[in-house]
Amino acid sequence: MAIKYLAGDRLIGTAAERAEQNAQWVLSTGNTVSGGTLNLTNDSANQDRFAYYDVGAGNVADDWVLRFKIIFDAWSNVGTHAGNAVTFQFGFTDVVPTNLTGETPSQGDWVTFSAHAHWNGATDFRMRTYSTAHDTTTGSSRAEPLTATRWCEITKDGTGCTLKVYTSDAFSGTPEETITETLSTNITNFRYLFTKFYYQNIPDDNTVKIDDVNFYNNQTSATTLTTNWDMSSIGGANLPNGAIFEESDTGKHYMFDGTDTWNEMT
C-alpha cells in the first residue's frame, strides 16, 4: 500500500514505508529536494552531478513500472561542435550511482529515461540501458531551448523495456512518444533510484526537476501502486515535530522528532 496522509499530521502505512521516511536522497553539490521537487542542476564546471535514493536490497522485482513527472526549464546545449555533450538520465541501477562515470557508464547495470541535448540545437528523449552492453533507442527531435513538462513511464518486463512519454498526468490516450529497448541480459538486482548528468565542455547551466515518482513493483502495468516518492515527504521533509505514523501491518505508533527519527509510542 502507499502511505496515506491524514489530518492532524498523521500518517498510515506499513513498517517498511515508515522506514523509508528515514531514508534520504544523496545529493551532489547544487542539487536539492525543496518545494516538493527534486531539483537537479549542472553547470559549467562540468561535474556530472547526481542524486540517488537507496530503495534497499531485494525491494525491486524482475518486472516493474516507474512513473514520474519531469520539468525542463530552457534545457539546451550551448556547445559549438559535436564533441560537446549534454545528457540527463533517470531510472534504476544496481550499483551505488557515484560509481557510474561517463556518458555510457559500464560500472553497473541500469535502465533509464534519458534526455540528450545536441550541439546543433536539438534534443531527443531516449530509452537507455546497460547490461553487459550499452543499448539505446532514440526518439523524436525537439527544438532547443526546451521548456516543457512531461509525464514518463518506464516499464521493465523481463528483458523488454519501454518508455512512454505523455503530455498530461493522466497517462492515458496515445503517448507523445513510445520507445522500446531490449536488455542484452536480464537485470534482477536493481537497488538505487538515481539521476545523473553528463557534461562535456559545456559553458552553461541546465536545471531539470523530478516529481510525483510512482513505483509499481512486480507488475508490467501500472495497476497497484507500491510506493510514491512525492518529494514533499521523502526523508521526513516537511513533516513537523510530533507527526504520528501508524504502522498498518504491526499496529505500532511512532512519533517524529522533527529531524530524522521516529520514536515508538508506548
C-alpha positions in Angstrom: 0.0 0.0 0.0 1.0 3.7 -0.3 1.3 5.9 2.7 -1.9 7.8 3.5 -1.6 11.3 4.8 -4.4 12.2 7.3 -5.5 15.4 9.1 -3.6 16.4 12.2 -0.2 15.4 10.9 -1.0 11.7 11.0 0.2 9.0 8.5 -0.7 5.4 8.0 1.5 2.9 6.1 3.5 -0.3 6.5 6.6 -0.7 8.7 8.7 -0.7 5.5 7.1 2.5 4.3 7.8 4.2 7.7 11.5 3.1 7.4 11.6 4.8 4.0 10.6 8.1 5.8 14.1 8.0 7.4 15.9 7.5 4.1 17.3 10.4 2.3 18.3 11.4 -1.2 22.1 11.5 -1.6 22.7 14.7 -3.5 25.9 16.1 -5.1 26.6 19.8 -4.6 24.0 22.0 -6.3 21.1 19.5 -6.2 18.3 19.9 -3.7 14.9 18.5 -2.6 12.7 21.5 -2.0 9.4 23.0 -3.0 8.0 19.5 -3.4 10.5 18.6 -6.2 13.9 17.1 -6.8 15.9 19.9 -8.3 18.9 18.9 -10.4 21.4 21.4 -11.8 24.6 21.0 -13.7 26.9 23.9 -14.5 29.9 25.0 -16.5 32.2 23.2 -14.0 31.1 20.0 -15.9 30.9 18.0 -12.7 28.3 15.4 -13.8 26.2 15.9 -10.8 24.0 13.1 -9.4 21.3 12.2 -6.9 20.2 8.8 -5.7 17.9 7.0 -3.3 18.6 3.6 -1.8 15.4 1.6 -2.2 17.0 -1.3 -0.4 18.3 -4.7 -1.4 15.7 -7.1 -2.7 13.0 -4.4 -3.0 12.9 -4.2 -6.8 11.4 -7.2 -8.6 12.2 -8.5 -12.0 9.3 -6.7 -13.5 8.2 -3.1 -12.6 6.7 0.2 -13.8 8.2 3.6 -12.9 6.2 6.7 -13.5 7.4 10.3 -12.9 6.9 13.9 -13.8 9.9 15.8 -15.4 10.2 19.5 -15.9 12.7 21.1 -18.3 13.4 24.8 -17.9 15.2 26.1 -21.1 17.1 22.9 -21.4 19.8 23.3 -24.1 23.3 22.6 -25.3 25.3 25.7 -26.0 28.3 23.8 -27.2 29.7 24.6 -30.6 30.8 21.2 -32.0 29.9 17.5 -32.0 32.3 16.9 -29.0 30.0 18.9 -26.7 27.5 16.6 -25.0 24.7 17.3 -22.5 22.8 14.2 -21.2 20.4 13.6 -18.3 19.3 10.2 -17.0 16.7 9.0 -14.5 16.0 5.4 -13.6 17.3 2.3 -11.7 20.8 0.9 -11.3 22.3 -2.0 -9.3 25.4 -0.1 -8.0 25.9 3.0 -5.9 25.4 5.6 -8.6 28.6 7.6 -7.7 30.4 4.7 -9.4 28.7 5.4 -12.7 31.0 7.7 -14.7 30.9 9.0 -18.3 28.1 9.2 -20.8 27.5 5.5 -21.1 28.8 4.0 -17.8 29.8 0.4 -17.7 30.4 0.1 -13.9 27.0 -1.3 -13.3 23.7 -2.2 -14.9 20.9 0.4 -15.4 17.6 1.2 -17.1 16.9 4.9 -17.7 15.0 7.6 -19.4 17.5 10.0 -21.0 17.3 13.5 -22.4 20.1 14.2 -24.8 20.8 17.8 -26.0 22.8 18.0 -29.2 25.3 20.7 -30.1 23.3 21.6 -33.2 20.2 22.8 -31.3 18.0 19.8 -30.9 17.0 17.5 -28.0 15.7 13.9 -28.1 14.4 11.6 -25.4 15.9 8.1 -25.3 15.4 4.7 -23.7 18.9 3.8 -22.5 20.1 0.6 -20.8 23.3 -1.2 -19.8 23.5 -5.0 -19.1 26.8 -6.3 -20.4 26.4 -3.9 -23.3 25.1 -0.4 -23.8 21.9 -0.1 -25.8 19.9 3.0 -26.7 16.9 3.8 -28.8 16.4 7.5 -29.8 13.1 9.2 -30.1 11.9 12.3 -32.0 13.9 15.5 -32.2 12.8 18.7 -30.3 13.9 22.2 -30.7 16.2 23.9 -28.1 15.9 25.5 -25.7 13.3 23.1 -24.4 10.9 24.3 -21.8 8.3 21.6 -21.2 6.7 19.3 -18.6 6.2 15.7 -19.4 5.0 12.6 -17.6 7.1 9.5 -18.3 6.5 5.8 -17.8 9.3 3.2 -17.9 8.2 -0.5 -17.9 10.6 -3.4 -17.4 9.1 -6.7 -18.4 11.9 -9.3 -18.2 14.5 -8.1 -20.8 12.0 -5.8 -22.5 12.0 -2.1 -21.6 9.5 0.5 -22.8 9.5 4.3 -22.3 6.2 6.2 -22.9 6.1 10.0 -22.8 2.8 11.7 -22.1 1.7 15.4 -22.1 -0.6 15.0 -19.1 -0.6 13.3 -15.7 -3.5 11.1 -16.7 -1.1 8.7 -18.5 -3.9 7.9 -20.9 -4.6 8.1 -24.6 -1.8 7.9 -27.3 1.6 8.7 -25.8 3.5 11.6 -27.4 6.3 9.1 -27.8 6.9 5.3 -27.3 10.4 3.9 -27.3 11.4 0.3 -26.7 14.7 -1.4 -25.9 15.8 -4.9 -25.1 18.4 -5.7 -22.5 21.4 -7.8 -23.5 20.9 -9.8 -20.4 18.2 -9.6 -17.7 18.8 -7.5 -14.6 17.2 -8.7 -11.4 19.0 -6.9 -8.6 18.2 -3.2 -9.0 18.5 -1.2 -5.8 19.1 2.5 -6.5 16.8 5.1 -8.0 19.1 7.7 -9.5 19.7 10.7 -11.7 22.9 11.6 -13.5 24.1 14.4 -15.7 26.9 14.1 -18.3 28.5 17.3 -19.4 31.3 17.6 -21.9 32.8 21.0 -22.3 29.6 22.9 -21.8 29.8 26.5 -20.6 26.2 26.9 -19.4 23.8 25.7 -16.7 20.9 23.3 -17.0 18.1 22.5 -14.5 15.8 19.5 -14.5 13.1 18.9 -11.9 11.6 15.5 -10.9 8.4 15.0 -9.0 5.5 12.5 -8.4 7.6 9.4 -8.7 5.3 6.3 -8.5 6.6 2.8 -8.4 4.6 -0.3 -9.3 6.7 -3.3 -8.2 6.4 -6.8 -9.6 3.9 -5.6 -12.3 4.1 -5.0 -16.0 1.3 -2.4 -16.0 0.6 0.5 -13.5 -2.2 -1.3 -11.6 -1.4 -1.3 -7.9 0.8 1.4 -6.5 3.7 0.1 -4.4 5.5 3.3 -3.4 5.0 7.0 -4.1 8.0 9.3 -3.8 6.3 12.7 -4.0 9.4 14.7 -2.9 7.4 16.6 -0.2 7.5 13.9 2.5 10.5 11.8 1.5 13.2 11.6 4.1 10.8 13.3 6.6 10.9 16.6 4.7 8.1 18.9 5.6 6.9 16.7 8.5 6.6 18.6 11.8 7.9 17.6 15.2 5.2 15.4 16.7 3.8 13.9 13.5 2.4 10.4 14.2 2.8 7.3 12.0 0.6 4.3 12.4 2.0 1.0 11.0 -0.9 -0.8 9.4 0.8 -4.2 9.5 2.1 -4.1 13.1 -0.4 -1.8 14.9 2.5 0.2 16.3 2.6 4.0 16.6 5.6 6.3 16.1 6.2 10.0 16.7 8.5 12.0 14.5 11.2 14.1 16.3 11.3 16.9 13.7 14.6 15.8 12.1 15.1 12.2 11.0 13.9 9.8 13.7 10.6 8.0 14.5 10.3 7.0 18.2 7.9 4.3 19.1 5.0 5.4 21.3 4.2 3.1 24.3 
